[in-house]
Amino acid sequence: MDAARQERLPQLDIYRALAITGVLHVHASSFAAGEQALNSPYYYWLNWINIFFKFGTPSFIFLSSFVLFYNYYGRPVTKSLIGNFYRRRLKYILLPYLLASIGYYALTLYVNGVLMQQPAQNLYSFLGALFTGSAYAHLYFVFISIQFYLLFPLILKLLQSSRIWVKWAFPLGLALQWGFIFWNKYQLHIVGKGSLSISYLAYYMLGAYIAINFEGIKGWLVLPWNELRSGHKRLIVLLLTSWLSAAFIHVQLWYEARHFGIWTDSLWYELLWNVHTLLSALVLLYVTFWIYRRAPRRVVAFLTRMGELSFAIYLIHPLLLAVYRRFRYNIPIDSLLYVGFIYGGLLVALAGSWMIVQFTFRRVPQAWTVFGSVPRTLVPPVKERQGYTAGDDSAQAGMKGKHGA
């Protein structure tokens, strides 16, 4: 493919919107599903929200890989290309990650009353958190993305070298990911393995495979149902039914464990999470193109803007959730009002983050230092060429951006 002529895919902003919706559901329900509401009569629903929507982060990783290989696979790997690739990530990913890590870590120390105590120990502890993606719970995603950016030129060169590598990209990624899962379970025992990129290698390689073969795949995405071949229709039905089956089994397994204490071998949780979220990445891709083709323009515009802001929303929404949760007061967990309170947190996190981010992008010239590259639609015409999103940027290649070179 000639990357210089790659078709822009505005549908992918909708994909980002659906993925960030998944992230917000998981984070809004995490405390309730994990411990607070275990005895609530509405616990099944709260657990369902928390587990069903776990496709958010894996889908972003899949999309990030898709965007990168869609834009770069047809280009020769030169010093100029690699230099520009890393300059943009240093500016629009590493810097926001650093500032977010400092801000969240300092806030955590302040809330715990130890911000000004033992500064040397706090600094050492912060550096450890920075280099493990654990300065705050959600920052592991950006840390994973940084790891994949370090690997990207090598993987790109490998896949460019032979179509055989492309053909086997996903099976090899899946095999390496599961090899690590077994190795860690029986020997390494790394507690924070979710912050290591190899834990998501199958998603990354699936994104690469689909991007490289997109010309042959996009027919089943863009054609109306009545124009699809019968084989494609059967494949879509199989995909959707398999996805729903895996998702509901995954939900039930966690419900039995959390609510009744009936735990099973950890490999079953790994397997169902893996199957559920891999299928979710493909379902979201199909649904995204369907929404873009069939939904009212206002819905498309709403989701597009949400997708454009998704990286910045991801960075800031836990702060709003933390503040919101301090206002629960005496809402009993066995009331329907408590379920409303959980969903209220989701809405506050989304709407509040959206307003803050959009205002900052429009009013603060250096907003990119905190929130990453500015969506082109929010850049004044005179400044349009200075720092707008360029398609392959960022955990923003997965979370926001346009698809040009």
C-alpha positions in Angstrom: 0.0 0.0 0.0 1.1 3.5 -0.7 0.8 5.3 2.6 1.0 8.7 1.0 -2.4 7.9 -0.7 -4.1 6.2 2.2 -7.7 6.9 2.4 -8.7 8.9 5.5 -11.0 6.8 7.8 -13.2 9.2 9.8 -15.1 6.1 11.1 -12.3 5.4 13.5 -13.2 8.4 15.6 -16.4 6.6 16.4 -14.4 3.5 17.3 -12.5 5.7 19.8 -15.7 7.0 21.3 -17.1 3.4 21.8 -13.8 2.3 23.3 -13.6 5.3 25.8 -17.2 4.5 26.7 -16.1 1.0 27.7 -13.3 2.5 29.8 -15.6 4.9 31.6 -18.1 2.1 32.4 -15.3 0.0 33.9 -13.8 2.8 36.0 -17.2 4.2 37.1 -18.3 0.7 38.4 -14.9 -0.6 39.6 -15.3 0.3 43.3 -18.9 -0.9 43.5 -18.2 -4.2 41.6 -14.9 -4.9 43.4 -16.0 -4.5 47.0 -18.5 -1.8 48.0 -21.8 -3.3 46.6 -21.2 -7.1 46.9 -24.3 -7.5 48.9 -26.5 -5.2 46.8 -29.6 -6.8 45.1 -28.4 -5.0 42.0 -24.9 -6.5 42.2 -25.4 -8.7 39.1 -26.0 -5.6 37.0 -23.1 -3.7 38.5 -20.7 -6.6 37.9 -22.1 -7.0 34.4 -21.2 -3.4 33.6 -17.7 -3.8 35.1 -16.9 -7.0 33.2 -18.8 -6.6 29.9 -17.1 -3.2 29.1 -13.6 -4.4 29.8 -13.0 -4.2 26.0 -11.9 -0.5 26.3 -8.2 -0.7 26.8 -7.6 -3.8 24.5 -9.6 -2.1 21.8 -7.5 1.0 22.0 -4.4 -1.0 21.7 -5.8 -2.8 18.7 -6.8 0.5 17.1 -3.4 2.1 17.9 -1.7 -0.7 16.0 -4.2 -0.5 13.1 -3.6 3.2 12.6 0.2 2.9 12.8 0.5 0.1 10.3 -2.3 1.5 8.1 -0.2 4.7 7.8 3.3 3.3 7.8 3.3 -0.1 6.2 3.8 1.3 2.7 6.7 3.6 3.7 10.4 2.7 3.7 11.8 2.7 7.2 14.3 5.5 7.1 16.1 7.6 9.7 14.0 10.5 8.8 10.7 8.6 9.3 11.8 7.1 12.6 13.1 10.4 13.9 9.8 12.1 13.1 7.9 9.2 14.6 9.7 9.5 17.9 9.7 13.3 18.0 6.0 13.4 17.8 5.6 10.8 20.5 8.0 12.5 22.8 6.0 15.7 22.4 2.4 14.4 22.4 2.6 11.2 24.4 5.6 11.1 26.7 5.3 14.7 27.9 1.5 14.4 28.8 2.3 11.1 30.4 5.0 12.6 32.5 2.9 15.6 33.6 -0.1 13.4 34.4 2.1 11.0 36.4 3.5 13.9 38.4 0.0 15.4 39.0 -1.7 12.2 40.0 1.1 11.0 42.2 1.4 14.3 44.0 -2.3 14.4 44.5 -2.2 10.9 46.0 0.5 11.9 48.4 -1.4 15.0 49.4 -4.7 13.2 50.0 -2.7 10.7 52.2 -1.1 13.6 54.1 2.5 12.7 53.2 3.3 15.1 50.3 5.9 17.0 52.3 7.2 14.1 54.3 10.4 12.2 53.2 10.8 14.0 49.9 13.8 11.8 48.8 11.8 8.6 49.4 8.7 10.1 47.6 10.9 11.0 44.6 12.4 7.5 44.5 8.9 5.9 44.8 7.6 8.2 42.1 10.4 7.2 39.6 9.5 3.6 40.2 5.8 4.4 39.5 6.7 6.4 36.4 8.7 3.5 34.9 6.0 1.0 35.6 3.0 3.0 34.6 1.6 2.9 38.1 1.6 6.6 39.2 -2.2 6.2 39.0 -4.3 3.3 38.1 -5.2 4.2 34.6 -1.8 5.4 33.4 -0.7 1.8 32.6 -2.3 2.1 29.2 0.0 5.0 28.2 3.0 3.1 29.5 2.0 0.1 27.5 1.7 2.3 24.4 5.2 3.7 24.9 6.6 0.1 25.0 4.9 -0.6 21.7 6.2 2.6 20.2 9.7 1.4 21.0 9.0 -1.9 19.3 7.1 -0.5 16.3 10.0 0.2 13.9 11.4 -3.3 14.4 8.0 -5.0 13.9 7.3 -2.7 10.9 10.5 -3.7 9.3 9.9 -7.4 10.0 6.4 -7.3 8.5 7.6 -5.4 5.5 10.3 -8.0 4.8 8.0 -10.9 3.9 4.2 -11.6 3.5 4.8 -14.8 5.5 5.4 -12.7 8.6 2.2 -10.8 7.9 0.3 -14.0 7.5 1.5 -15.4 10.8 1.5 -12.0 12.7 -1.6 -12.7 14.8 -0.9 -16.4 15.6 2.6 -15.5 16.7 1.4 -12.6 18.8 -1.2 -14.8 20.4 1.4 -17.6 21.1 3.9 -15.1 22.6 1.2 -13.5 24.8 0.1 -16.9 26.1 3.6 -18.2 26.5 4.2 -15.2 28.8 0.9 -15.9 30.7 2.0 -19.5 31.4 5.6 -18.4 32.2 4.4 -15.8 34.6 1.8 -18.0 36.3 4.3 -20.9 37.0 7.6 -19.1 37.4 7.8 -15.3 37.2 4.8 -14.3 39.4 4.9 -10.7 38.2 1.9 -9.0 39.9 1.7 -6.0 37.6 2.0 -8.0 34.3 -0.9 -5.9 33.0 1.6 -3.0 32.6 3.8 -5.0 30.2 3.1 -4.8 26.5 3.5 -8.5 25.9 0.2 -9.0 27.8 -1.5 -7.3 24.8 0.7 -8.5 22.0 -2.2 -10.5 20.3 -4.3 -7.3 20.0 -1.3 -5.3 18.6 -0.6 -7.9 16.0 -4.2 -8.4 15.1 -4.4 -4.6 14.4 -1.3 -4.8 12.3 -2.7 -7.7 10.2 -6.0 -6.1 9.5 -4.4 -2.7 8.6 -2.0 -4.4 6.2 -4.8 -6.3 4.6 -7.5 -3.6 4.9 -8.2 -3.3 1.2 -9.4 -6.9 1.2 -11.3 -6.6 4.4 -13.1 -3.3 4.2 -15.8 -4.6 1.9 -17.7 -6.3 4.8 -17.4 -3.1 6.7 -18.7 -0.6 4.2 -21.3 -2.5 2.2 -24.9 -2.6 3.3 -26.2 -5.9 4.6 -28.2 -6.7 1.5 -25.1 -6.3 -0.7 -22.9 -8.7 1.3 -22.2 -12.2 0.1 -23.8 -14.9 2.0 -20.4 -16.1 3.3 -19.8 -12.6 4.7 -23.2 -12.6 6.4 -22.6 -15.9 8.1 -19.2 -14.7 9.3 -20.7 -11.6 10.8 -23.4 -13.6 12.5 -20.8 -16.0 13.8 -18.7 -13.1 15.1 -21.6 -11.4 16.9 -22.9 -14.6 18.5 -19.4 -15.7 19.6 -18.7 -12.3 21.1 -22.0 -12.3 23.1 -21.4 -15.8 24.3 -17.8 -15.1 25.4 -18.9 -11.9 27.1 -21.7 -13.4 29.1 -19.7 -16.4 30.2 -16.9 -14.0 31.2 -19.4 -11.9 33.2 -20.9 -15.0 34.9 -17.5 -16.3 35.9 -16.6 -13.1 37.7 -20.1 -12.9 39.3 -19.7 -16.3 40.8 -16.2 -15.4 42.0 -17.0 -12.0 43.5 -20.5 -12.6 44.8 -20.3 -16.2 46.0 -16.5 -16.6 46.5 -16.4 -19.5 43.9 -13.0 -19.0 42.3 -11.5 -21.2 39.7 -8.0 -21.4 38.0 -6.7 -18.0 37.0 -6.1 -19.3 33.4 -9.9 -19.4 32.8 -10.2 -15.7 33.7 -7.3 -15.0 31.3 -8.8 -17.0 28.5 -12.3 -15.6 28.7 -11.0 -12.0 29.0 -8.8 -12.7 26.0 -11.5 -14.2 23.8 -14.1 -11.6 24.9 -11.9 -8.6 24.2 -10.3 -9.8 21.0 -13.8 -10.4 19.6 -14.9 -7.0 21.0 -12.1 -5.3 19.0 -13.5 -6.8 15.8 -17.1 -6.2 16.7 -16.4 -2.6 17.5 -14.7 -2.2 14.1 -17.8 -3.5 12.3 -20.3 -1.5 14.5 -18.2 1.6 13.9 -18.6 1.5 10.2 -22.3 0.6 10.6 -22.9 3.7 12.8 -21.1 5.9 10.4 -23.2 4.7 7.5 -26.6 4.4 9.1 -26.8 6.7 12.2 -28.2 10.3 12.1 -25.5 12.9 11.4 -25.9 14.4 14.8 -25.1 11.1 16.4 -22.1 10.7 14.2 -20.9 14.2 14.9 -21.3 13.6 18.7 -19.4 10.4 18.6 -16.7 11.8 16.3 -16.0 14.7 18.7 -15.9 12.3 21.7 -13.4 10.2 19.8 -11.3 13.2 18.9 -11.1 14.1 22.6 -10.7 10.5 23.9 -7.0 10.6 24.9 -7.5 13.7 26.9 -10.7 12.4 28.5 -8.8 9.2 29.4 -6.1 11.2 31.2 -8.4 13.5 33.2 -11.6 11.5 34.0 -10.3 9.6 37.1 -9.8 12.9 38.8 -13.4 13.8 38.3 -14.6 10.4 39.4 -12.5 10.6 42.6 -14.1 14.0 43.5 -17.6 12.7 42.6 -17.4 9.7 44.8 -16.8 11.9 47.8 -20.5 13.0 47.5 -22.1 9.6 48.0 -23.0 10.4 51.7 -25.7 8.0 52.9 -27.0 6.4 49.7 -27.6 2.8 50.7 -26.1 0.2 48.3 -29.3 -1.8 48.3 -31.3 1.0 46.7 -31.8 1.7 43.0 -30.6 5.2 43.7 -27.1 3.7 44.3 -27.1 2.3 40.7 -28.1 5.8 39.5 -25.2 7.2 41.6 -22.8 4.8 39.7 -24.1 5.9 36.3 -24.0 9.5 37.5 -20.3 9.1 38.0 -19.9 7.9 34.5 -21.8 10.9 33.1 -19.9 13.4 35.3 -16.6 11.9 34.3 -17.5 12.1 30.6 -19.3 15.4 30.5 -16.9 17.1 32.9 -13.8 15.9 31.2 -15.2 16.8 27.8 -16.0 20.4 28.8 -12.6 20.9 30.5 -10.6 19.4 27.6 -12.5 21.2 24.9 -12.3 24.5 26.7 -8.6 24.0 27.3 -7.8 23.1 23.7 -9.7 26.2 22.4 -8.4 28.7 25.0 -4.9 27.5 26.2 -2.2 27.8 23.5 0.0 25.1 25.1 -2.8 22.6 25.9 -1.0 19.9 24.0 1.7 19.7 26.7 -1.0 18.3 29.1 -3.6 16.6 26.8 -1.6 15.7 23.7 -2.1 16.8 20.1 -5.0 19.1 19.4 -7.8 17.8 17.1 -7.8 19.7 13.9 -11.4 20.7 14.3 -10.4 22.7 17.4 -7.4 24.5 16.0 -7.9 28.1 14.7 -7.4 28.3 10.9 -4.2 30.3 11.3 -2.6 27.7 13.5 -4.0 24.7 11.7 -0.6 23.3 10.8 0.9 23.6 14.3 0.4 20.5 16.4 -3.0 19.2 15.2 -3.5 15.5 15.3 -2.0 13.7 12.3 -3.4 10.3 12.2 -0.6 8.2 13.6 -0.1 10.1 16.8 -0.2 8.7 20.2 -1.8 6.4 22.5 -3.7 8.9 20.5 -3.1 6.8 17.4 -5.5 4.6 19.2 -7.4 7.3 21.1 -7.7 10.1 18.7 -6.5 11.5 15.5 -7.0 11.7 11.7 -5.7 9.4 9.1 -3.4 11.2 6.8 0.3 10.8 6.8 
